[in-house]
Amino acid sequence: TANANGWYNQNVTVRFSYDDSGSGIASCSSPNTVNTEGAGQIVTGTATDLAGNTASASLTINMDKTAPSISIDAPLNASVQINNPPQIIVSYNDANGIDVNAFALQMDGLPLSAQCTSTTSISSCIPNTNLSLGGHTLQASIGDLAGNTANNQVTFQQSSPDTDGDGVIDTDDQCPATPIGDSVDANGCSPSQLDGDN
């Protein structure tokens, strides 16, 4: 039977049942196997009785046997993340529709709690807690309306945070809150943050 969204994800054999209380059935349609993907495919069965009367019945089939595509756009594989927690961006696509409720994240093999904004093509998420420093494996999964699923994963390194984004981690930054776009020295200080003696 079709799933809750009205889709099949494997071949379907449609069989019609017939009955005639008068002259009896003379001919009827044979079972029809649907193996072509697509929405709104109409399968019709017809029966004719011995008196020449005919009757038909139809069933609409939505079929999708192909898994959706999915990619993790952030963090990039083998990257070093300074912001903690890092932003997670996942994009996905399916010709016959995405089931956004099937979107899920795992970090190092465990479900990841995160605040996500999701559409039928992309999810942007921020984990609810900071990550431990070191290596991590992020896995994202998605499903389509037919119940086909796909997943992808990346590995990355979580470094110390850099709150003002100047390229110097907070623990080494002697000048926090550097104005955006200012160049800084090894101590994280821009010319505008240094006093006249320096």
ZADO-1210 file (C-alpha; in nm, 4 decimals, padded with zeros to 6 digits):
<atoms>
<atom x="00.0000" y="00.0000" z="00.0000" code="THR" pos="1"/>
<atom x="00.1019" y="00.3622" z="-00.0423" code="ALA" pos="2"/>
<atom x="00.2610" y="00.5432" z="00.2515" code="ASN" pos="3"/>
<atom x="00.0968" y="00.8243" z="00.4469" code="ALA" pos="4"/>
<atom x="00.2007" y="01.0736" z="00.1772" code="ASN" pos="5"/>
<atom x="00.0343" y="00.8647" z="-00.0942" code="GLY" pos="6"/>
<atom x="00.3574" y="00.7376" z="-00.2523" code="TRP" pos="7"/>
<atom x="00.5099" y="00.3992" z="-00.3347" code="TYR" pos="8"/>
<atom x="00.8873" y="00.3424" z="-00.3417" code="ASN" pos="9"/>
<atom x="00.8863" y="00.0049" z="-00.5152" code="GLN" pos="10"/>
<atom x="00.7090" y="-00.1642" z="-00.8077" code="ASN" pos="11"/>
<atom x="00.3353" y="-00.2123" z="-00.7590" code="VAL" pos="12"/>
<atom x="00.1122" y="-00.4827" z="-00.9089" code="THR" pos="13"/>
<atom x="-00.2456" y="-00.3610" z="-00.9443" code="VAL" pos="14"/>
<atom x="-00.5151" y="-00.6287" z="-00.9424" code="ARG" pos="15"/>
<atom x="-00.8811" y="-00.5505" z="-00.9954" code="PHE" pos="16"/>
<atom x="-01.1626" y="-00.7703" z="-00.8649" code="SER" pos="17"/>
<atom x="-01.4763" y="-00.8278" z="-01.0727" code="TYR" pos="18"/>
<atom x="-01.8224" y="-00.9648" z="-01.0141" code="ASP" pos="19"/>
<atom x="-02.1407" y="-00.9917" z="-01.2179" code="ASP" pos="20"/>
<atom x="-02.4593" y="-01.1311" z="-01.0683" code="SER" pos="21"/>
<atom x="-02.6376" y="-01.1527" z="-01.4010" code="GLY" pos="22"/>
<atom x="-02.4859" y="-01.3111" z="-01.7083" code="SER" pos="23"/>
<atom x="-02.1358" y="-01.3497" z="-01.5602" code="GLY" pos="24"/>
<atom x="-01.7929" y="-01.2142" z="-01.6485" code="ILE" pos="25"/>
<atom x="-01.6750" y="-01.2640" z="-02.0065" code="ALA" pos="26"/>
<atom x="-01.3402" y="-01.0850" z="-01.9885" code="SER" pos="27"/>
<atom x="-01.1402" y="-00.8668" z="-01.7511" code="CYS" pos="28"/>
<atom x="-00.8101" y="-00.6833" z="-01.7367" code="SER" pos="29"/>
<atom x="-00.5049" y="-00.8761" z="-01.6247" code="SER" pos="30"/>
<atom x="-00.2897" y="-00.7580" z="-01.3297" code="PRO" pos="31"/>
<atom x="-00.0797" y="-00.4551" z="-01.4235" code="ASN" pos="32"/>
<atom x="00.2670" y="-00.3986" z="-01.2744" code="THR" pos="33"/>
<atom x="00.3688" y="-00.0336" z="-01.2474" code="VAL" pos="34"/>
<atom x="00.7468" y="00.0165" z="-01.2449" code="ASN" pos="35"/>
<atom x="00.7793" y="00.3688" z="-01.3840" code="THR" pos="36"/>
<atom x="00.8529" y="00.6582" z="-01.1493" code="GLU" pos="37"/>
<atom x="00.6260" y="00.9594" z="-01.1488" code="GLY" pos="38"/>
<atom x="00.3192" y="01.1161" z="-00.9960" code="ALA" pos="39"/>
<atom x="-00.0414" y="01.0726" z="-01.1024" code="GLY" pos="40"/>
<atom x="-00.0062" y="00.7524" z="-01.3048" code="GLN" pos="41"/>
<atom x="-00.3550" y="00.6164" z="-01.3729" code="ILE" pos="42"/>
<atom x="-00.4058" y="00.2407" z="-01.3976" code="VAL" pos="43"/>
<atom x="-00.7434" y="00.1293" z="-01.5316" code="THR" pos="44"/>
<atom x="-00.9105" y="-00.2107" z="-01.5211" code="GLY" pos="45"/>
<atom x="-01.2076" y="-00.3027" z="-01.7371" code="THR" pos="46"/>
<atom x="-01.4505" y="-00.5951" z="-01.7195" code="ALA" pos="47"/>
<atom x="-01.7100" y="-00.7104" z="-01.9707" code="THR" pos="48"/>
<atom x="-01.9961" y="-00.9456" z="-01.8908" code="ASP" pos="49"/>
<atom x="-02.1511" y="-01.2048" z="-02.1206" code="LEU" pos="50"/>
<atom x="-02.4267" y="-00.9598" z="-02.2153" code="ALA" pos="51"/>
<atom x="-02.1695" y="-00.7102" z="-02.3477" code="GLY" pos="52"/>
<atom x="-02.1941" y="-00.4634" z="-02.0616" code="ASN" pos="53"/>
<atom x="-01.8643" y="-00.3067" z="-01.9512" code="THR" pos="54"/>
<atom x="-01.7428" y="-00.1378" z="-01.6353" code="ALA" pos="55"/>
<atom x="-01.4107" y="00.0233" z="-01.5444" code="SER" pos="56"/>
<atom x="-01.2263" y="00.1272" z="-01.2307" code="ALA" pos="57"/>
<atom x="-00.9072" y="00.3294" z="-01.1955" code="SER" pos="58"/>
<atom x="-00.6311" y="00.3732" z="-00.9390" code="LEU" pos="59"/>
<atom x="-00.3806" y="00.6598" z="-00.9281" code="THR" pos="60"/>
<atom x="-00.0203" y="00.5612" z="-00.8523" code="ILE" pos="61"/>
<atom x="00.2562" y="00.7933" z="-00.7299" code="ASN" pos="62"/>
<atom x="00.5933" y="00.6154" z="-00.7489" code="MET" pos="63"/>
<atom x="00.9433" y="00.7287" z="-00.6537" code="ASP" pos="64"/>
<atom x="01.2175" y="00.4680" z="-00.6169" code="LYS" pos="65"/>
<atom x="01.5112" y="00.7098" z="-00.6240" code="THR" pos="66"/>
<atom x="01.6742" y="00.8405" z="-00.3068" code="ALA" pos="67"/>
<atom x="01.7100" y="01.2180" z="-00.2693" code="PRO" pos="68"/>
<atom x="02.0450" y="01.3929" z="-00.3051" code="SER" pos="69"/>
<atom x="02.2041" y="01.5546" z="-00.0001" code="ILE" pos="70"/>
<atom x="02.5180" y="01.7562" z="00.0652" code="SER" pos="71"/>
<atom x="02.6694" y="01.9227" z="00.3711" code="ILE" pos="72"/>
<atom x="02.7706" y="02.2738" z="00.2711" code="ASP" pos="73"/>
<atom x="02.8986" y="02.3783" z="00.6148" code="ALA" pos="74"/>
<atom x="03.1142" y="02.2835" z="00.7861" code="PRO" pos="75"/>
<atom x="03.3245" y="02.1710" z="00.4918" code="LEU" pos="76"/>
<atom x="03.4956" y="01.8342" z="00.5063" code="ASN" pos="77"/>
<atom x="03.8433" y="01.8502" z="00.6683" code="ALA" pos="78"/>
<atom x="03.7862" y="02.2115" z="00.7753" code="SER" pos="79"/>
<atom x="03.8828" y="02.3793" z="01.1027" code="VAL" pos="80"/>
<atom x="03.5937" y="02.5522" z="01.2770" code="GLN" pos="81"/>
<atom x="03.6653" y="02.8494" z="01.5006" code="ILE" pos="82"/>
<atom x="03.3098" y="02.9492" z="01.5870" code="ASN" pos="83"/>
<atom x="03.1665" y="02.7220" z="01.8539" code="ASN" pos="84"/>
<atom x="02.9083" y="02.5899" z="01.8022" code="PRO" pos="85"/>
<atom x="02.9599" y="02.5956" z="01.4257" code="PRO" pos="86"/>
<atom x="02.6858" y="02.6714" z="01.1764" code="GLN" pos="87"/>
<atom x="02.5573" y="02.3658" z="00.9893" code="ILE" pos="88"/>
<atom x="02.4115" y="02.4045" z="00.6398" code="ILE" pos="89"/>
<atom x="02.2679" y="02.1052" z="00.4554" code="VAL" pos="90"/>
<atom x="02.1129" y="02.1152" z="00.1083" code="SER" pos="91"/>
<atom x="01.9029" y="01.8416" z="-00.0506" code="TYR" pos="92"/>
<atom x="01.6819" y="01.7774" z="-00.3508" code="ASN" pos="93"/>
<atom x="01.4315" y="01.5257" z="-00.4817" code="ASP" pos="94"/>
<atom x="01.2388" y="01.5383" z="-00.8082" code="ALA" pos="95"/>
<atom x="00.9138" y="01.4334" z="-00.6409" code="ASN" pos="96"/>
<atom x="00.9384" y="01.6223" z="-00.3127" code="GLY" pos="97"/>
<atom x="01.1277" y="01.6301" z="00.0165" code="ILE" pos="98"/>
<atom x="00.9841" y="01.5310" z="00.3541" code="ASP" pos="99"/>
<atom x="01.1342" y="01.8039" z="00.5744" code="VAL" pos="100"/>
<atom x="01.0193" y="01.6178" z="00.8867" code="ASN" pos="101"/>
<atom x="01.2652" y="01.3401" z="00.7989" code="ALA" pos="102"/>
<atom x="01.5674" y="01.5721" z="00.8313" code="PHE" pos="103"/>
<atom x="01.8058" y="01.4640" z="01.1096" code="ALA" pos="104"/>
<atom x="02.1577" y="01.5352" z="01.2326" code="LEU" pos="105"/>
<atom x="02.4064" y="01.3210" z="01.4205" code="GLN" pos="106"/>
<atom x="02.7373" y="01.4252" z="01.5723" code="MET" pos="107"/>
<atom x="02.9909" y="01.1506" z="01.6364" code="ASP" pos="108"/>
<atom x="02.7218" y="00.8853" z="01.6015" code="GLY" pos="109"/>
<atom x="02.4710" y="01.0418" z="01.8411" code="LEU" pos="110"/>
<atom x="02.1591" y="01.2508" z="01.7688" code="PRO" pos="111"/>
<atom x="02.2458" y="01.6209" z="01.7629" code="LEU" pos="112"/>
<atom x="02.0140" y="01.8702" z="01.9296" code="SER" pos="113"/>
<atom x="02.0085" y="02.1890" z="01.7237" code="ALA" pos="114"/>
<atom x="01.7929" y="02.4837" z="01.6292" code="GLN" pos="115"/>
<atom x="01.7170" y="02.4556" z="01.2580" code="CYS" pos="116"/>
<atom x="01.5423" y="02.6597" z="00.9945" code="THR" pos="117"/>
<atom x="01.4388" y="02.4214" z="00.7187" code="SER" pos="118"/>
<atom x="01.2829" y="02.4481" z="00.3740" code="THR" pos="119"/>
<atom x="01.2268" y="02.1825" z="00.1085" code="THR" pos="120"/>
<atom x="01.5782" y="02.2460" z="-00.0261" code="SER" pos="121"/>
<atom x="01.8028" y="02.3549" z="00.2621" code="ILE" pos="122"/>
<atom x="01.8407" y="02.3455" z="00.6409" code="SER" pos="123"/>
<atom x="02.0475" y="02.5899" z="00.8440" code="SER" pos="124"/>
<atom x="02.1213" y="02.4788" z="01.2007" code="CYS" pos="125"/>
<atom x="02.3093" y="02.5833" z="01.5125" code="ILE" pos="126"/>
<atom x="02.3814" y="02.3131" z="01.7756" code="PRO" pos="127"/>
<atom x="02.2266" y="02.3864" z="02.1148" code="ASN" pos="128"/>
<atom x="02.5566" y="02.3328" z="02.2965" code="THR" pos="129"/>
<atom x="02.9219" y="02.3997" z="02.2241" code="ASN" pos="130"/>
<atom x="03.1309" y="02.1166" z="02.0848" code="LEU" pos="131"/>
<atom x="03.4361" y="01.9764" z="02.2549" code="SER" pos="132"/>
<atom x="03.7658" y="02.0755" z="02.0960" code="LEU" pos="133"/>
<atom x="03.9115" y="01.8260" z="01.8505" code="GLY" pos="134"/>
<atom x="03.7848" y="01.6071" z="01.5691" code="GLY" pos="135"/>
<atom x="03.4163" y="01.5469" z="01.4969" code="HIS" pos="136"/>
<atom x="03.2052" y="01.3593" z="01.2418" code="THR" pos="137"/>
<atom x="02.8785" y="01.5198" z="01.1354" code="LEU" pos="138"/>
<atom x="02.6134" y="01.3132" z="00.9585" code="GLN" pos="139"/>
<atom x="02.2988" y="01.4535" z="00.7973" code="ALA" pos="140"/>
<atom x="02.0058" y="01.2530" z="00.6620" code="SER" pos="141"/>
<atom x="01.6896" y="01.3373" z="00.4705" code="ILE" pos="142"/>
<atom x="01.3900" y="01.1518" z="00.3280" code="GLY" pos="143"/>
<atom x="01.1582" y="01.2122" z="00.0362" code="ASP" pos="144"/>
<atom x="00.7803" y="01.1870" z="00.0226" code="LEU" pos="145"/>
<atom x="00.8017" y="00.8216" z="-00.0825" code="ALA" pos="146"/>
<atom x="01.0162" y="00.7243" z="00.2173" code="GLY" pos="147"/>
<atom x="01.3487" y="00.6918" z="00.0343" code="ASN" pos="148"/>
<atom x="01.6374" y="00.8185" z="00.2466" code="THR" pos="149"/>
<atom x="01.9880" y="00.9500" z="00.1891" code="ALA" pos="150"/>
<atom x="02.2714" y="01.0642" z="00.4125" code="ASN" pos="151"/>
<atom x="02.6074" y="01.2341" z="00.3915" code="ASN" pos="152"/>
<atom x="02.8842" y="01.3068" z="00.6374" code="GLN" pos="153"/>
<atom x="03.1888" y="01.5254" z="00.6899" code="VAL" pos="154"/>
<atom x="03.4715" y="01.5316" z="00.9414" code="THR" pos="155"/>
<atom x="03.6126" y="01.8543" z="01.0821" code="PHE" pos="156"/>
<atom x="03.8190" y="01.9968" z="01.3651" code="GLN" pos="157"/>
<atom x="03.6652" y="02.2185" z="01.6315" code="GLN" pos="158"/>
<atom x="03.9102" y="02.4838" z="01.7460" code="SER" pos="159"/>
<atom x="03.8833" y="02.7484" z="02.0161" code="SER" pos="160"/>
<atom x="03.6302" y="03.0251" z="01.9536" code="PRO" pos="161"/>
<atom x="03.7118" y="03.3576" z="01.7916" code="ASP" pos="162"/>
<atom x="03.4236" y="03.5769" z="01.9056" code="THR" pos="163"/>
<atom x="03.5157" y="03.8891" z="01.7122" code="ASP" pos="164"/>
<atom x="03.6187" y="03.6953" z="01.3994" code="GLY" pos="165"/>
<atom x="03.9591" y="03.8578" z="01.3634" code="ASP" pos="166"/>
<atom x="04.1480" y="03.5293" z="01.3187" code="GLY" pos="167"/>
<atom x="04.2946" y="03.5230" z="01.6707" code="VAL" pos="168"/>
<atom x="04.1275" y="03.2826" z="01.9141" code="ILE" pos="169"/>
<atom x="03.9738" y="03.4344" z="02.2254" code="ASP" pos="170"/>
<atom x="04.2312" y="03.2878" z="02.4639" code="THR" pos="171"/>
<atom x="04.5113" y="03.4665" z="02.2744" code="ASP" pos="172"/>
<atom x="04.3177" y="03.7809" z="02.1821" code="ASP" pos="173"/>
<atom x="04.4365" y="04.0830" z="02.3835" code="GLN" pos="174"/>
<atom x="04.1919" y="04.3153" z="02.2077" code="CYS" pos="175"/>
<atom x="03.8416" y="04.1698" z="02.2019" code="PRO" pos="176"/>
<atom x="03.5638" y="04.3232" z="01.9951" code="ALA" pos="177"/>
<atom x="03.7863" y="04.4175" z="01.7013" code="THR" pos="178"/>
<atom x="03.5843" y="04.6183" z="01.4468" code="PRO" pos="179"/>
<atom x="03.4730" y="04.4037" z="01.1542" code="ILE" pos="180"/>
<atom x="03.7171" y="04.4202" z="00.8653" code="GLY" pos="181"/>
<atom x="04.0102" y="04.5627" z="01.0628" code="ASP" pos="182"/>
<atom x="04.3468" y="04.3930" z="01.0188" code="SER" pos="183"/>
<atom x="04.5091" y="04.2790" z="01.3437" code="VAL" pos="184"/>
<atom x="04.8508" y="04.1852" z="01.4769" code="ASP" pos="185"/>
<atom x="04.9449" y="03.8550" z="01.6393" code="ALA" pos="186"/>
<atom x="04.7771" y="03.9676" z="01.9618" code="ASN" pos="187"/>
<atom x="04.4452" y="04.0329" z="01.7902" code="GLY" pos="188"/>
<atom x="04.4752" y="04.4118" z="01.8063" code="CYS" pos="189"/>
<atom x="04.3934" y="04.6473" z="01.5208" code="SER" pos="190"/>
<atom x="04.5565" y="04.9922" z="01.4830" code="PRO" pos="191"/>
<atom x="04.2370" y="05.1566" z="01.6067" code="SER" pos="192"/>
<atom x="04.2555" y="04.9538" z="01.9301" code="GLN" pos="193"/>
<atom x="04.6186" y="05.0356" z="02.0074" code="LEU" pos="194"/>
<atom x="04.6956" y="05.3467" z="02.2103" code="ASP" pos="195"/>
<atom x="04.9394" y="05.6143" z="02.0996" code="GLY" pos="196"/>
<atom x="05.2319" y="05.4565" z="02.2813" code="ASP" pos="197"/>
<atom x="05.2216" y="05.1460" z="02.0626" code="ASN" pos="198"/>
</atoms>
